[in-house]
Amino acid sequence: MKINEQIRKYRKAAGLTQEQIAEYLGVTTPAVSKWENGITFPDITLLPALARLLKTDLDTLFSFHGSLTDVEVEDFIHKLATMSQDNPDEAFEMASQKIQEYPKSDNLLLSAANILNASLLLSPMEAEKKQAYEALVVKWLERAAESSDVEIKNAAVAILLGKVMETGDYDRASSLLAQLPQQQFDKTPYEANILINRGKLDEAAVLLESRLLQSLFCVQTYCLKLLEVELKCNHPDQAHQIGEIIEKMIPLFGLWQYGTVVPRLQTALYEKDEERSLTAIKEMMAAVGLPWTLSDSPLFYRIADGTVKNAGKTFIPALISELKSSAEFDFLRNNAEFQEFLTRLDGDKGTPANR
């Protein structure tokens, strides 16, 4: 940034007018205006007083300590990484000097702290020296964590969180964790670790069970969507393999048995296989009424409220309606066995049964 831009920036930050600057320095208001527009420059004898008035220093005023470009940072970090392997002491000295030269380069702060933090993990240096370097890395991370760049800030907080967890300061760890956005960072392992180390084992288990169940639902949904894509790409072998994976996953993780039928029905309908489709439909309507006993699972028994009875009761009418009206089942409309099955469903008022 040029000196004229710095003068304007820091004058406004200080809440001063051009008239006030002129009065304090004994110059005219048009002179200050020309400084800010880059037409002329302040007399060298006025610079110290101007810097004090703007609550900054001459280095900042002249942008002597600007930020490095990303390419310059990348080049420096590459050299720093190489040096840290052979001579960690020189690496820390080189990083300290660079950071002192460019104190406002948040990218430099984060990158140097990250590289040197990694080097400390493998270093055989004596404990006292290592502790001093650890403290320096934490200091740099704390500065980077105040960055206005959200990505740099979040990355610094995440690394700092790991460092703080190692010290056992779980109050501060909780505070750092709260700063991280859930959509970008999986907080669960940290949250669980904090609870475990505070002796809240049941709370940690409930948290992990809940998050695991949510994740499994996501995996199941993604697999079904991937199966659909493979069918539309005319890759039946891959689709059937994905279906087999889903069928193995359901009992393995103690999920609702209904989920084992869905991939078989999906592939049979796409291939318009009447026999397999009818078998899958009957299995689906039977499975939808089966209880889901989460409490039997070692993975979910803490969050289970007994047996989940009639898990699919709420969407049985929707399933029947889809069987009757969805175009996906049109190739079965003239199938006598299909029509008979629909009639039986109507007679039973949708009550699923093994047939």
Buried (B, 14 or more C-beta within 10 A) or exposed (E): EEBBEBBBBBBEEEEBEBEBBBBBBEBEBEBBBBBBEEEEEBEEEBBEEBBEBBEBEEEBBBBEBEBBEEEBBEEBBEEBBEBBEEEBEEBBEBBBEBBEEBBBBBBBBBBBBBBBBBBBEEBEBEEEEBEEBBEBBBEBBBBBBEBEEEEBBBBBBBBBBEBBBEEEEBEBBBEBBEBBEEEEBEBBEBBBBBBBEEEBEEBBBBBBBBBBBEEBEEBBEEBBEBBBEBBEEEBEEBBBEBBEBBBEBBEEBBBBBBBBBBBBBBBBBBBEBBEBBBBBBBBBBBBBBBEBBBBEBEBBBBBBEEEBEBBBEEEBEEBBEEBEEEEBBEBBEEBEEBEEBBEEBEEEEBEBEEE
